[in-house]
């Protein structure tokens, strides 16, 4: 009985280790998603700078909101294509990639220029810092 428990514990430990390795983000994915997030954040910051985009600082109408959403999605699609990503893939996979905080920090530590740009992004809009943002 004791032998069976030890074998079972060993198997469970191996399974947990395997799952942890399988869930770790690939370095190429981390690079792709971090670079995309930086560019998206900068694009969105510039888009809404000084009440830009639509509305000129006033509350946009429903039609302007629809146009703004379409415009942003077009810009995002173009930007993500540079990183060989679709908007759907980015939205689906970014939470998983950015959940590997150690890999993201490692990548940024190897690229101080990107780290500076990444840290300059607004936390509330980038899905960082425990925010409930869209996670761009």
Buried (B, 14 or more C-beta within 10 A) or exposed (E): EEEEEEEEEEEEEEEEEEEEEEEBBEEEBBBBBBBBBBBBBBBBBEBBEEEEBBBEEEEBEEEBEEBBEEBBEEBBBEBBEEBEBEBEEBBEBBEEBBEBEEBBEEBBEEBEEBBEBBEEBBEEBBBBEEEEEEBB
